Amino acid sequence: QVQLEESGGGLVQAGDSLRLSCAASGRTFSVYVMAWFRQAPGKEREFVSAVRRYGGSTSYADSVKGRFTISRSNSENTVYLQMNSLKPEDTAVYYCAAGPNSGRRSVDYNYWGQGTQVTVTS
């Protein structure tokens, strides 16, 4: 079992930056692929980014590529999402997820946090 807790969301203006954190507890953090998803009002949850077990490989949704950076610290049991050049369309609840295999579907991940709200105003 893995417990995930996100933090770092907030209300910002377009062009600003935010750094989300996801602290994990429970089973060994390093064995899991970690990912960020987001869900905007009235929309389905969508993949944002993922990082493999030892941080060597990352993937991004096209909509955030070049603006967001995912990273992880296995020593701190934490995964981060640095979000730069934020746009109003980035407004969503951001969820941290952990799973055994890399993927872009929600079903690829077994454990989820409660989410943190990110709101970007124009």
Biopython code that builds the backbone (N, CA, C, O; Angstrom):
import numpy as np
from Bio.PDB.StructureBuilder import StructureBuilder

atoms = [
    (1, "GLN", "N", (0.835, -1.201, 0.000)),
    (1, "GLN", "CA", (0.000, 0.000, 0.000)),
    (1, "GLN", "C", (0.865, 1.244, 0.000)),
    (1, "GLN", "O", (1.889, 1.306, 0.681)),
    (2, "VAL", "N", (0.446, 2.227, -0.765)),
    (2, "VAL", "CA", (1.156, 3.503, -0.857)),
    (2, "VAL", "C", (0.154, 4.620, -0.618)),
    (2, "VAL", "O", (-0.933, 4.633, -1.196)),
    (3, "GLN", "N", (0.530, 5.542, 0.228)),
    (3, "GLN", "CA", (-0.292, 6.738, 0.444)),
    (3, "GLN", "C", (0.397, 7.921, -0.223)),
    (3, "GLN", "O", (1.608, 8.107, -0.098)),
    (4, "LEU", "N", (-0.393, 8.710, -0.930)),
    (4, "LEU", "CA", (0.135, 9.853, -1.669)),
    (4, "LEU", "C", (-0.561, 11.130, -1.217)),
    (4, "LEU", "O", (-1.778, 11.151, -1.028)),
    (5, "GLU", "N", (0.210, 12.184, -1.048)),
    (5, "GLU", "CA", (-0.364, 13.466, -0.648)),
    (5, "GLU", "C", (0.267, 14.582, -1.464)),
    (5, "GLU", "O", (1.473, 14.817, -1.392)),
    (6, "GLU", "N", (-0.566, 15.266, -2.240)),
    (6, "GLU", "CA", (-0.111, 16.374, -3.066)),
    (6, "GLU", "C", (-0.134, 17.686, -2.290)),
    (6, "GLU", "O", (-0.888, 17.852, -1.331)),
    (7, "SER", "N", (0.703, 18.600, -2.728)),
    (7, "SER", "CA", (0.702, 19.961, -2.188)),
    (7, "SER", "C", (1.281, 20.898, -3.239)),
    (7, "SER", "O", (1.886, 20.463, -4.219)),
    (8, "GLY", "N", (1.083, 22.194, -3.015)),
    (8, "GLY", "CA", (1.693, 23.179, -3.892)),
    (8, "GLY", "C", (0.765, 23.858, -4.865)),
    (8, "GLY", "O", (1.178, 24.766, -5.586)),
    (9, "GLY", "N", (-0.489, 23.431, -4.900)),
    (9, "GLY", "CA", (-1.427, 24.084, -5.802)),
    (9, "GLY", "C", (-1.756, 25.491, -5.334)),
    (9, "GLY", "O", (-1.386, 25.892, -4.230)),
    (10, "GLY", "N", (-2.453, 26.237, -6.179)),
    (10, "GLY", "CA", (-2.833, 27.579, -5.805)),
    (10, "GLY", "C", (-3.436, 28.352, -6.952)),
    (10, "GLY", "O", (-3.733, 27.801, -8.013)),
    (11, "LEU", "N", (-3.612, 29.638, -6.722)),
    (11, "LEU", "CA", (-4.185, 30.555, -7.709)),
    (11, "LEU", "C", (-3.064, 31.449, -8.234)),
    (11, "LEU", "O", (-2.425, 32.171, -7.470)),
    (12, "VAL", "N", (-2.837, 31.392, -9.532)),
    (12, "VAL", "CA", (-1.769, 32.179, -10.141)),
    (12, "VAL", "C", (-2.281, 32.828, -11.418)),
    (12, "VAL", "O", (-3.369, 32.519, -11.903)),
    (13, "GLN", "N", (-1.473, 33.730, -11.946)),
    (13, "GLN", "CA", (-1.806, 34.372, -13.212)),
    (13, "GLN", "C", (-1.110, 33.669, -14.370)),
    (13, "GLN", "O", (-0.107, 32.978, -14.185)),
    (14, "ALA", "N", (-1.650, 33.853, -15.547)),
    (14, "ALA", "CA", (-1.033, 33.288, -16.742)),
    (14, "ALA", "C", (0.418, 33.748, -16.846)),
    (14, "ALA", "O", (0.733, 34.921, -16.642)),
    (15, "GLY", "N", (1.297, 32.793, -17.170)),
    (15, "GLY", "CA", (2.709, 33.092, -17.264)),
    (15, "GLY", "C", (3.496, 32.795, -15.996)),
    (15, "GLY", "O", (4.725, 32.734, -16.018)),
    (16, "ASP", "N", (2.787, 32.614, -14.900)),
    (16, "ASP", "CA", (3.444, 32.310, -13.633)),
    (16, "ASP", "C", (3.878, 30.852, -13.571)),
    (16, "ASP", "O", (3.609, 30.063, -14.477)),
    (17, "SER", "N", (4.558, 30.516, -12.475)),
    (17, "SER", "CA", (5.027, 29.149, -12.251)),
    (17, "SER", "C", (4.502, 28.614, -10.924)),
    (17, "SER", "O", (4.208, 29.371, -9.999)),
    (18, "LEU", "N", (4.395, 27.310, -10.855)),
    (18, "LEU", "CA", (4.053, 26.611, -9.620)),
    (18, "LEU", "C", (4.849, 25.311, -9.578)),
    (18, "LEU", "O", (5.204, 24.746, -10.613)),
    (19, "ARG", "N", (5.115, 24.859, -8.376)),
    (19, "ARG", "CA", (5.766, 23.568, -8.206)),
    (19, "ARG", "C", (4.893, 22.695, -7.322)),
    (19, "ARG", "O", (4.673, 23.005, -6.151)),
    (20, "LEU", "N", (4.403, 21.615, -7.882)),
    (20, "LEU", "CA", (3.622, 20.663, -7.128)),
    (20, "LEU", "C", (4.546, 19.597, -6.547)),
    (20, "LEU", "O", (5.543, 19.205, -7.153)),
    (21, "SER", "N", (4.178, 19.143, -5.352)),
    (21, "SER", "CA", (4.908, 18.065, -4.709)),
    (21, "SER", "C", (3.940, 16.943, -4.366)),
    (21, "SER", "O", (2.758, 17.180, -4.118)),
    (22, "CYS", "N", (4.450, 15.735, -4.356)),
    (22, "CYS", "CA", (3.653, 14.580, -3.959)),
    (22, "CYS", "C", (4.522, 13.721, -3.045)),
    (22, "CYS", "O", (5.503, 13.119, -3.483)),
    (23, "ALA", "N", (4.151, 13.677, -1.787)),
    (23, "ALA", "CA", (4.886, 12.901, -0.804)),
    (23, "ALA", "C", (4.253, 11.516, -0.678)),
    (23, "ALA", "O", (3.036, 11.387, -0.551)),
    (24, "ALA", "N", (5.087, 10.495, -0.716)),
    (24, "ALA", "CA", (4.611, 9.113, -0.658)),
    (24, "ALA", "C", (5.045, 8.463, 0.634)),
    (24, "ALA", "O", (6.137, 8.716, 1.141)),
    (25, "SER", "N", (4.181, 7.628, 1.156)),
    (25, "SER", "CA", (4.521, 6.839, 2.333)),
    (25, "SER", "C", (3.988, 5.425, 2.121)),
    (25, "SER", "O", (3.108, 5.190, 1.293)),
    (26, "GLY", "N", (4.532, 4.509, 2.874)),
    (26, "GLY", "CA", (4.092, 3.132, 2.725)),
    (26, "GLY", "C", (5.195, 2.278, 2.128)),
    (26, "GLY", "O", (6.337, 2.315, 2.587)),
    (27, "ARG", "N", (4.856, 1.520, 1.117)),
    (27, "ARG", "CA", (5.828, 0.640, 0.489)),
    (27, "ARG", "C", (6.924, 1.412, -0.211)),
    (27, "ARG", "O", (6.816, 2.624, -0.396)),
    (28, "THR", "N", (7.948, 0.735, -0.589)),
    (28, "THR", "CA", (9.123, 1.350, -1.174)),
    (28, "THR", "C", (8.757, 2.205, -2.376)),
    (28, "THR", "O", (8.246, 1.713, -3.382)),
    (29, "PHE", "N", (9.025, 3.461, -2.248)),
    (29, "PHE", "CA", (8.659, 4.443, -3.258)),
    (29, "PHE", "C", (9.350, 4.184, -4.582)),
    (29, "PHE", "O", (8.762, 4.363, -5.648)),
    (30, "SER", "N", (10.594, 3.763, -4.507)),
    (30, "SER", "CA", (11.403, 3.689, -5.722)),
    (30, "SER", "C", (10.938, 2.620, -6.702)),
    (30, "SER", "O", (11.335, 2.647, -7.866)),
    (31, "VAL", "N", (10.108, 1.682, -6.261)),
    (31, "VAL", "CA", (9.690, 0.617, -7.160)),
    (31, "VAL", "C", (8.569, 1.060, -8.096)),
    (31, "VAL", "O", (8.234, 0.349, -9.044)),
    (32, "TYR", "N", (7.997, 2.216, -7.839)),
    (32, "TYR", "CA", (6.830, 2.644, -8.593)),
    (32, "TYR", "C", (7.163, 3.674, -9.660)),
    (32, "TYR", "O", (8.028, 4.531, -9.480)),
    (33, "VAL", "N", (6.461, 3.566, -10.761)),
    (33, "VAL", "CA", (6.396, 4.653, -11.720)),
    (33, "VAL", "C", (5.466, 5.704, -11.119)),
    (33, "VAL", "O", (4.399, 5.374, -10.602)),
    (34, "MET", "N", (5.868, 6.949, -11.187)),
    (34, "MET", "CA", (5.070, 8.040, -10.633)),
    (34, "MET", "C", (4.573, 8.938, -11.764)),
    (34, "MET", "O", (5.274, 9.193, -12.743)),
    (35, "ALA", "N", (3.348, 9.402, -11.593)),
    (35, "ALA", "CA", (2.751, 10.210, -12.656)),
    (35, "ALA", "C", (1.897, 11.324, -12.079)),
    (35, "ALA", "O", (1.488, 11.296, -10.918)),
    (36, "TRP", "N", (1.648, 12.294, -12.922)),
    (36, "TRP", "CA", (0.691, 13.359, -12.627)),
    (36, "TRP", "C", (-0.410, 13.312, -13.686)),
    (36, "TRP", "O", (-0.157, 13.186, -14.884)),
    (37, "PHE", "N", (-1.624, 13.417, -13.195)),
    (37, "PHE", "CA", (-2.794, 13.567, -14.044)),
    (37, "PHE", "C", (-3.508, 14.847, -13.621)),
    (37, "PHE", "O", (-3.217, 15.418, -12.571)),
    (38, "ARG", "N", (-4.434, 15.280, -14.444)),
    (38, "ARG", "CA", (-5.246, 16.439, -14.069)),
    (38, "ARG", "C", (-6.663, 16.272, -14.596)),
    (38, "ARG", "O", (-6.916, 15.576, -15.579)),
    (39, "GLN", "N", (-7.570, 16.936, -13.903)),
    (39, "GLN", "CA", (-8.965, 16.889, -14.320)),
    (39, "GLN", "C", (-9.575, 18.267, -14.188)),
    (39, "GLN", "O", (-9.660, 18.823, -13.093)),
    (40, "ALA", "N", (-9.997, 18.809, -15.310)),
    (40, "ALA", "CA", (-10.657, 20.102, -15.337)),
    (40, "ALA", "C", (-12.166, 19.898, -15.184)),
    (40, "ALA", "O", (-12.670, 18.812, -15.473)),
    (41, "PRO", "N", (-12.883, 20.913, -14.740)),
    (41, "PRO", "CA", (-14.339, 20.778, -14.566)),
    (41, "PRO", "C", (-15.021, 20.343, -15.855)),
    (41, "PRO", "O", (-14.808, 20.934, -16.914)),
    (42, "GLY", "N", (-15.836, 19.312, -15.753)),
    (42, "GLY", "CA", (-16.579, 18.831, -16.906)),
    (42, "GLY", "C", (-15.792, 18.015, -17.889)),
    (42, "GLY", "O", (-16.308, 17.643, -18.942)),
    (43, "LYS", "N", (-14.532, 17.725, -17.564)),
    (43, "LYS", "CA", (-13.685, 16.961, -18.472)),
    (43, "LYS", "C", (-13.186, 15.692, -17.798)),
    (43, "LYS", "O", (-13.220, 15.569, -16.573)),
    (44, "GLU", "N", (-12.726, 14.757, -18.610)),
    (44, "GLU", "CA", (-12.156, 13.533, -18.073)),
    (44, "GLU", "C", (-10.746, 13.792, -17.541)),
    (44, "GLU", "O", (-10.070, 14.746, -17.925)),
    (45, "ARG", "N", (-10.344, 12.915, -16.657)),
    (45, "ARG", "CA", (-8.982, 12.990, -16.145)),
    (45, "ARG", "C", (-8.007, 12.692, -17.277)),
    (45, "ARG", "O", (-8.211, 11.765, -18.060)),
    (46, "GLU", "N", (-6.947, 13.489, -17.352)),
    (46, "GLU", "CA", (-5.984, 13.309, -18.431)),
    (46, "GLU", "C", (-4.564, 13.216, -17.906)),
    (46, "GLU", "O", (-4.217, 13.792, -16.875)),
    (47, "PHE", "N", (-3.762, 12.479, -18.643)),
    (47, "PHE", "CA", (-2.352, 12.310, -18.318)),
    (47, "PHE", "C", (-1.609, 13.615, -18.518)),
    (47, "PHE", "O", (-1.852, 14.346, -19.478)),
    (48, "VAL", "N", (-0.691, 13.899, -17.588)),
    (48, "VAL", "CA", (0.170, 15.070, -17.707)),
    (48, "VAL", "C", (1.623, 14.654, -17.915)),
    (48, "VAL", "O", (2.273, 15.075, -18.872)),
    (49, "SER", "N", (2.118, 13.821, -17.004)),
    (49, "SER", "CA", (3.528, 13.459, -17.073)),
    (49, "SER", "C", (3.791, 12.231, -16.213)),
    (49, "SER", "O", (3.034, 11.938, -15.288)),
    (50, "ALA", "N", (4.873, 11.512, -16.524)),
    (50, "ALA", "CA", (5.277, 10.358, -15.728)),
    (50, "ALA", "C", (6.794, 10.261, -15.698)),
    (50, "ALA", "O", (7.490, 10.726, -16.601)),
    (51, "VAL", "N", (7.278, 9.646, -14.639)),
    (51, "VAL", "CA", (8.719, 9.418, -14.494)),
    (51, "VAL", "C", (8.932, 7.981, -14.024)),
    (51, "VAL", "O", (8.271, 7.508, -13.100)),
    (52, "ARG", "N", (9.857, 7.306, -14.672)),
    (52, "ARG", "CA", (10.109, 5.912, -14.344)),
    (52, "ARG", "C", (10.791, 5.791, -12.989)),
    (52, "ARG", "O", (11.111, 6.789, -12.342)),
    (53, "ARG", "N", (11.004, 4.560, -12.578)),
    (53, "ARG", "CA", (11.400, 4.258, -11.214)),
    (53, "ARG", "C", (12.616, 5.018, -10.737)),
    (53, "ARG", "O", (12.619, 5.541, -9.623)),
    (54, "TYR", "N", (13.627, 5.088, -11.540)),
    (54, "TYR", "CA", (14.857, 5.720, -11.089)),
    (54, "TYR", "C", (15.102, 7.046, -11.789)),
    (54, "TYR", "O", (16.233, 7.530, -11.849)),
    (55, "GLY", "N", (14.044, 7.624, -12.311)),
    (55, "GLY", "CA", (14.100, 8.982, -12.842)),
    (55, "GLY", "C", (14.795, 9.116, -14.174)),
    (55, "GLY", "O", (15.016, 10.234, -14.638)),
    (56, "GLY", "N", (15.144, 8.018, -14.801)),
    (56, "GLY", "CA", (15.902, 8.111, -16.037)),
    (56, "GLY", "C", (15.079, 8.415, -17.267)),
    (56, "GLY", "O", (15.612, 8.861, -18.283)),
    (57, "SER", "N", (13.787, 8.176, -17.182)),
    (57, "SER", "CA", (12.952, 8.364, -18.356)),
    (57, "SER", "C", (11.678, 9.088, -17.952)),
    (57, "SER", "O", (11.034, 8.740, -16.962)),
    (58, "THR", "N", (11.332, 10.089, -18.724)),
    (58, "THR", "CA", (10.122, 10.861, -18.443)),
    (58, "THR", "C", (9.258, 10.952, -19.692)),
    (58, "THR", "O", (9.744, 10.781, -20.810)),
    (59, "SER", "N", (7.989, 11.220, -19.492)),
    (59, "SER", "CA", (7.088, 11.418, -20.620)),
    (59, "SER", "C", (6.118, 12.539, -20.275)),
    (59, "SER", "O", (5.822, 12.789, -19.106)),
    (60, "TYR", "N", (5.631, 13.208, -21.314)),
    (60, "TYR", "CA", (4.763, 14.362, -21.123)),
    (60, "TYR", "C", (3.633, 14.359, -22.146)),
    (60, "TYR", "O", (3.781, 13.873, -23.267)),
    (61, "ALA", "N", (2.514, 14.910, -21.730)),
    (61, "ALA", "CA", (1.454, 15.195, -22.685)),
    (61, "ALA", "C", (1.928, 16.323, -23.599)),
    (61, "ALA", "O", (2.686, 17.196, -23.177)),
    (62, "ASP", "N", (1.486, 16.298, -24.824)),
    (62, "ASP", "CA", (1.896, 17.332, -25.775)),
    (62, "ASP", "C", (1.536, 18.733, -25.279)),
    (62, "ASP", "O", (2.253, 19.696, -25.552)),
    (63, "SER", "N", (0.444, 18.840, -24.562)),
    (63, "SER", "CA", (-0.043, 20.149, -24.119)),
    (63, "SER", "C", (0.866, 20.805, -23.084)),
    (63, "SER", "O", (0.791, 22.017, -22.878)),
    (64, "VAL", "N", (1.719, 20.024, -22.435)),
    (64, "VAL", "CA", (2.584, 20.586, -21.392)),
    (64, "VAL", "C", (4.064, 20.470, -21.723)),
    (64, "VAL", "O", (4.910, 21.003, -21.005)),
    (65, "LYS", "N", (4.374, 19.779, -22.803)),
    (65, "LYS", "CA", (5.770, 19.547, -23.161)),
    (65, "LYS", "C", (6.481, 20.878, -23.368)),
    (65, "LYS", "O", (5.988, 21.760, -24.069)),
    (66, "GLY", "N", (7.645, 21.005, -22.746)),
    (66, "GLY", "CA", (8.416, 22.236, -22.839)),
    (66, "GLY", "C", (8.098, 23.247, -21.753)),
    (66, "GLY", "O", (8.841, 24.210, -21.559)),
    (67, "ARG", "N", (7.005, 23.036, -21.048)),
    (67, "ARG", "CA", (6.620, 23.961, -19.975)),
    (67, "ARG", "C", (6.671, 23.295, -18.599)),
    (67, "ARG", "O", (6.990, 23.948, -17.605)),
    (68, "PHE", "N", (6.360, 22.010, -18.540)),
    (68, "PHE", "CA", (6.341, 21.282, -17.273)),
    (68, "PHE", "C", (7.530, 20.338, -17.217)),
    (68, "PHE", "O", (7.979, 19.816, -18.238)),
    (69, "THR", "N", (8.034, 20.126, -15.997)),
    (69, "THR", "CA", (9.120, 19.188, -15.775)),
    (69, "THR", "C", (8.810, 18.327, -14.567)),
    (69, "THR", "O", (8.529, 18.837, -13.483)),
    (70, "ILE", "N", (8.864, 17.020, -14.761)),
    (70, "ILE", "CA", (8.640, 16.079, -13.663)),
    (70, "ILE", "C", (9.992, 15.596, -13.156)),
    (70, "ILE", "O", (10.934, 15.419, -13.929)),
    (71, "SER", "N", (10.073, 15.387, -11.853)),
    (71, "SER", "CA", (11.288, 14.844, -11.264)),
    (71, "SER", "C", (10.906, 14.087, -10.004)),
    (71, "SER", "O", (9.798, 14.234, -9.488)),
    (72, "ARG", "N", (11.826, 13.285, -9.521)),
    (72, "ARG", "CA", (11.554, 12.528, -8.307)),
    (72, "ARG", "C", (12.814, 12.436, -7.463)),
    (72, "ARG", "O", (13.937, 12.461, -7.967)),
    (73, "SER", "N", (12.586, 12.329, -6.170)),
    (73, "SER", "CA", (13.671, 12.080, -5.227)),
    (73, "SER", "C", (13.321, 10.815, -4.469)),
    (73, "SER", "O", (12.458, 10.830, -3.592)),
    (74, "ASN", "N", (13.978, 9.736, -4.799)),
    (74, "ASN", "CA", (13.684, 8.479, -4.111)),
    (74, "ASN", "C", (14.138, 8.526, -2.658)),
    (74, "ASN", "O", (13.572, 7.830, -1.815)),
    (75, "SER", "N", (15.127, 9.315, -2.357)),
    (75, "SER", "CA", (15.584, 9.437, -0.975)),
    (75, "SER", "C", (14.568, 10.186, -0.120)),
    (75, "SER", "O", (14.485, 9.971, 1.089)),
    (76, "GLU", "N", (13.793, 11.071, -0.758)),
    (76, "GLU", "CA", (12.787, 11.852, -0.042)),
    (76, "GLU", "C", (11.378, 11.325, -0.260)),
    (76, "GLU", "O", (10.415, 11.870, 0.279)),
    (77, "ASN", "N", (11.257, 10.259, -1.054)),
    (77, "ASN", "CA", (9.924, 9.691, -1.358)),
    (77, "ASN", "C", (8.976, 10.749, -1.904)),
    (77, "ASN", "O", (7.811, 10.816, -1.512)),
    (78, "THR", "N", (9.481, 11.565, -2.801)),
    (78, "THR", "CA", (8.687, 12.685, -3.310)),
    (78, "THR", "C", (8.844, 12.804, -4.818)),
    (78, "THR", "O", (9.929, 12.603, -5.364)),
    (79, "VAL", "N", (7.752, 13.133, -5.472)),
    (79, "VAL", "CA", (7.785, 13.450, -6.898)),
    (79, "VAL", "C", (7.307, 14.887, -7.066)),
    (79, "VAL", "O", (6.416, 15.347, -6.352)),
    (80, "TYR", "N", (7.906, 15.579, -8.009)),
    (80, "TYR", "CA", (7.620, 16.993, -8.221)),
    (80, "TYR", "C", (7.113, 17.232, -9.644)),
    (80, "TYR", "O", (7.400, 16.475, -10.572)),
    (81, "LEU", "N", (6.353, 18.306, -9.773)),
    (81, "LEU", "CA", (5.964, 18.769, -11.100)),
    (81, "LEU", "C", (6.183, 20.275, -11.132)),
    (81, "LEU", "O", (5.421, 21.040, -10.540)),
    (82, "GLN", "N", (7.220, 20.684, -11.822)),
    (82, "GLN", "CA", (7.503, 22.103, -12.004)),
    (82, "GLN", "C", (6.716, 22.581, -13.208)),
    (82, "GLN", "O", (6.887, 22.070, -14.314)),
    (83, "MET", "N", (5.863, 23.552, -12.992)),
    (83, "MET", "CA", (4.989, 24.055, -14.050)),
    (83, "MET", "C", (5.336, 25.510, -14.338)),
    (83, "MET", "O", (5.154, 26.377, -13.483)),
    (84, "ASN", "N", (5.824, 25.770, -15.512)),
    (84, "ASN", "CA", (6.188, 27.122, -15.936)),
    (84, "ASN", "C", (5.255, 27.593, -17.049)),
    (84, "ASN", "O", (4.569, 26.798, -17.690)),
    (85, "SER", "N", (5.251, 28.891, -17.256)),
    (85, "SER", "CA", (4.441, 29.487, -18.327)),
    (85, "SER", "C", (3.006, 28.966, -18.291)),
    (85, "SER", "O", (2.454, 28.538, -19.305)),
    (86, "LEU", "N", (2.432, 29.013, -17.127)),
    (86, "LEU", "CA", (1.084, 28.466, -16.954)),
    (86, "LEU", "C", (0.062, 29.227, -17.785)),
    (86, "LEU", "O", (0.164, 30.436, -17.996)),
    (87, "LYS", "N", (-0.917, 28.477, -18.241)),
    (87, "LYS", "CA", (-1.986, 29.028, -19.066)),
    (87, "LYS", "C", (-3.329, 28.773, -18.390)),
    (87, "LYS", "O", (-3.442, 27.852, -17.581)),
    (88, "PRO", "N", (-4.344, 29.564, -18.704)),
    (88, "PRO", "CA", (-5.667, 29.317, -18.110)),
    (88, "PRO", "C", (-6.159, 27.894, -18.371)),
    (88, "PRO", "O", (-6.866, 27.331, -17.535)),
    (89, "GLU", "N", (-5.806, 27.308, -19.495)),
    (89, "GLU", "CA", (-6.248, 25.942, -19.789)),
    (89, "GLU", "C", (-5.542, 24.884, -18.952)),
    (89, "GLU", "O", (-5.886, 23.705, -19.028)),
    (90, "ASP", "N", (-4.562, 25.288, -18.158)),
    (90, "ASP", "CA", (-3.933, 24.367, -17.208)),
    (90, "ASP", "C", (-4.736, 24.253, -15.921)),
    (90, "ASP", "O", (-4.413, 23.433, -15.062)),
    (91, "THR", "N", (-5.767, 25.057, -15.779)),
    (91, "THR", "CA", (-6.605, 25.023, -14.585)),
    (91, "THR", "C", (-7.252, 23.651, -14.437)),
    (91, "THR", "O", (-7.935, 23.173, -15.344)),
    (92, "ALA", "N", (-7.030, 23.026, -13.285)),
    (92, "ALA", "CA", (-7.540, 21.672, -13.041)),
    (92, "ALA", "C", (-7.164, 21.253, -11.627)),
    (92, "ALA", "O", (-6.389, 21.920, -10.942)),
    (93, "VAL", "N", (-7.731, 20.139, -11.216)),
    (93, "VAL", "CA", (-7.236, 19.448, -10.032)),
    (93, "VAL", "C", (-6.138, 18.499, -10.505)),
    (93, "VAL", "O", (-6.342, 17.698, -11.418)),
    (94, "TYR", "N", (-4.998, 18.600, -9.884)),
    (94, "TYR", "CA", (-3.844, 17.780, -10.260)),
    (94, "TYR", "C", (-3.690, 16.630, -9.270)),
    (94, "TYR", "O", (-3.680, 16.827, -8.054)),
    (95, "TYR", "N", (-3.570, 15.431, -9.821)),
    (95, "TYR", "CA", (-3.463, 14.223, -9.019)),
    (95, "TYR", "C", (-2.119, 13.548, -9.231)),
    (95, "TYR", "O", (-1.600, 13.482, -10.345)),
    (96, "CYS", "N", (-1.581, 13.059, -8.154)),
    (96, "CYS", "CA", (-0.380, 12.243, -8.173)),
    (96, "CYS", "C", (-0.813, 10.779, -8.192)),
    (96, "CYS", "O", (-1.801, 10.416, -7.552)),
    (97, "ALA", "N", (-0.082, 9.939, -8.920)),
    (97, "ALA", "CA", (-0.432, 8.532, -9.015)),
    (97, "ALA", "C", (0.823, 7.672, -9.023)),
    (97, "ALA", "O", (1.890, 8.102, -9.459)),
    (98, "ALA", "N", (0.671, 6.447, -8.530)),
    (98, "ALA", "CA", (1.787, 5.494, -8.502)),
    (98, "ALA", "C", (1.328, 4.165, -9.082)),
    (98, "ALA", "O", (0.211, 3.715, -8.827)),
    (99, "GLY", "N", (2.201, 3.544, -9.864)),
    (99, "GLY", "CA", (1.850, 2.265, -10.472)),
    (99, "GLY", "C", (3.078, 1.456, -10.810)),
    (99, "GLY", "O", (4.202, 1.956, -10.761)),
    (100, "PRO", "N", (2.851, 0.180, -11.160)),
    (100, "PRO", "CA", (3.988, -0.703, -11.428)),
    (100, "PRO", "C", (4.610, -0.523, -12.806)),
    (100, "PRO", "O", (5.776, -0.853, -13.019)),
    (101, "ASN", "N", (3.831, -0.002, -13.727)),
    (101, "ASN", "CA", (4.316, 0.127, -15.102)),
    (101, "ASN", "C", (4.002, 1.507, -15.654)),
    (101, "ASN", "O", (3.016, 2.135, -15.268)),
    (102, "SER", "N", (4.830, 1.959, -16.536)),
    (102, "SER", "CA", (4.629, 3.262, -17.140)),
    (102, "SER", "C", (3.436, 3.220, -18.090)),
    (102, "SER", "O", (3.258, 2.249, -18.825)),
    (103, "GLY", "N", (2.632, 4.256, -18.076)),
    (103, "GLY", "CA", (1.497, 4.321, -18.974)),
    (103, "GLY", "C", (0.861, 5.690, -18.911)),
    (103, "GLY", "O", (1.204, 6.509, -18.059)),
    (104, "ARG", "N", (-0.083, 5.936, -19.833)),
    (104, "ARG", "CA", (-0.768, 7.226, -19.897)),
    (104, "ARG", "C", (-2.251, 7.112, -19.575)),
    (104, "ARG", "O", (-3.010, 8.068, -19.739)),
    (105, "ARG", "N", (-2.648, 5.946, -19.119)),
    (105, "ARG", "CA", (-4.048, 5.748, -18.764)),
    (105, "ARG", "C", (-4.200, 5.703, -17.253)),
    (105, "ARG", "O", (-3.296, 5.265, -16.542)),
    (106, "SER", "N", (-5.342, 6.156, -16.769)),
    (106, "SER", "CA", (-5.589, 6.122, -15.332)),
    (106, "SER", "C", (-5.503, 4.703, -14.793)),
    (106, "SER", "O", (-5.042, 4.491, -13.671)),
    (107, "VAL", "N", (-5.945, 3.727, -15.586)),
    (107, "VAL", "CA", (-5.970, 2.337, -15.111)),
    (107, "VAL", "C", (-4.568, 1.754, -14.955)),
    (107, "VAL", "O", (-4.409, 0.685, -14.367)),
    (108, "ASP", "N", (-3.562, 2.434, -15.468)),
    (108, "ASP", "CA", (-2.186, 1.962, -15.319)),
    (108, "ASP", "C", (-1.648, 2.206, -13.919)),
    (108, "ASP", "O", (-0.571, 1.719, -13.575)),
    (109, "TYR", "N", (-2.389, 2.958, -13.103)),
    (109, "TYR", "CA", (-1.892, 3.363, -11.787)),
    (109, "TYR", "C", (-2.817, 2.852, -10.692)),
    (109, "TYR", "O", (-4.041, 2.930, -10.800)),
    (110, "ASN", "N", (-2.199, 2.326, -9.631)),
    (110, "ASN", "CA", (-2.954, 1.694, -8.556)),
    (110, "ASN", "C", (-3.297, 2.638, -7.422)),
    (110, "ASN", "O", (-4.318, 2.474, -6.753)),
    (111, "TYR", "N", (-2.445, 3.622, -7.208)),
    (111, "TYR", "CA", (-2.581, 4.485, -6.031)),
    (111, "TYR", "C", (-2.686, 5.936, -6.474)),
    (111, "TYR", "O", (-2.018, 6.382, -7.407)),
    (112, "TRP", "N", (-3.555, 6.655, -5.765)),
    (112, "TRP", "CA", (-3.856, 8.041, -6.114)),
    (112, "TRP", "C", (-3.893, 8.924, -4.882)),
    (112, "TRP", "O", (-4.293, 8.494, -3.800)),
    (113, "GLY", "N", (-3.470, 10.160, -5.063)),
    (113, "GLY", "CA", (-3.653, 11.153, -4.025)),
    (113, "GLY", "C", (-5.017, 11.801, -4.127)),
    (113, "GLY", "O", (-5.811, 11.467, -5.006)),
    (114, "GLN", "N", (-5.284, 12.729, -3.223)),
    (114, "GLN", "CA", (-6.577, 13.400, -3.180)),
    (114, "GLN", "C", (-6.669, 14.571, -4.156)),
    (114, "GLN", "O", (-7.762, 15.046, -4.463)),
    (115, "GLY", "N", (-5.545, 15.024, -4.630)),
    (115, "GLY", "CA", (-5.540, 16.099, -5.617)),
    (115, "GLY", "C", (-5.264, 17.465, -4.998)),
    (115, "GLY", "O", (-5.519, 17.697, -3.817)),
    (116, "THR", "N", (-4.743, 18.349, -5.817)),
    (116, "THR", "CA", (-4.503, 19.733, -5.410)),
    (116, "THR", "C", (-4.959, 20.642, -6.544)),
    (116, "THR", "O", (-4.684, 20.384, -7.715)),
    (117, "GLN", "N", (-5.657, 21.705, -6.177)),
    (117, "GLN", "CA", (-6.253, 22.589, -7.181)),
    (117, "GLN", "C", (-5.231, 23.581, -7.705)),
    (117, "GLN", "O", (-4.509, 24.224, -6.942)),
    (118, "VAL", "N", (-5.188, 23.689, -9.016)),
    (118, "VAL", "CA", (-4.391, 24.722, -9.682)),
    (118, "VAL", "C", (-5.346, 25.566, -10.511)),
    (118, "VAL", "O", (-6.067, 25.051, -11.366)),
    (119, "THR", "N", (-5.342, 26.866, -10.250)),
    (119, "THR", "CA", (-6.191, 27.787, -10.990)),
    (119, "THR", "C", (-5.319, 28.872, -11.606)),
    (119, "THR", "O", (-4.557, 29.540, -10.907)),
    (120, "VAL", "N", (-5.436, 29.039, -12.912)),
    (120, "VAL", "CA", (-4.638, 30.023, -13.634)),
    (120, "VAL", "C", (-5.591, 31.032, -14.253)),
    (120, "VAL", "O", (-6.452, 30.675, -15.056)),
    (121, "THR", "N", (-5.433, 32.281, -13.878)),
    (121, "THR", "CA", (-6.286, 33.349, -14.402)),
    (121, "THR", "C", (-5.577, 34.076, -15.537)),
    (121, "THR", "O", (-4.349, 34.130, -15.599)),
    (122, "SER", "N", (-6.381, 34.627, -16.426)),
    (122, "SER", "CA", (-5.806, 35.327, -17.587)),
    (122, "SER", "C", (-5.577, 36.791, -17.280)),
    (122, "SER", "O", (-5.100, 37.534, -18.138)),
]
sb = StructureBuilder()
sb.init_structure("model")
sb.init_model(0)
sb.init_chain("A")
sb.init_seg("    ")
for serial, (resi, resn, name, xyz) in enumerate(atoms, 1):
    if name == "N":
        sb.init_residue(resn, " ", resi, " ")
    sb.init_atom(name, np.array(xyz, "f"), 0.0, 1.0, " ", f" {name:<3s}", serial, name[0])
structure = sb.get_structure()
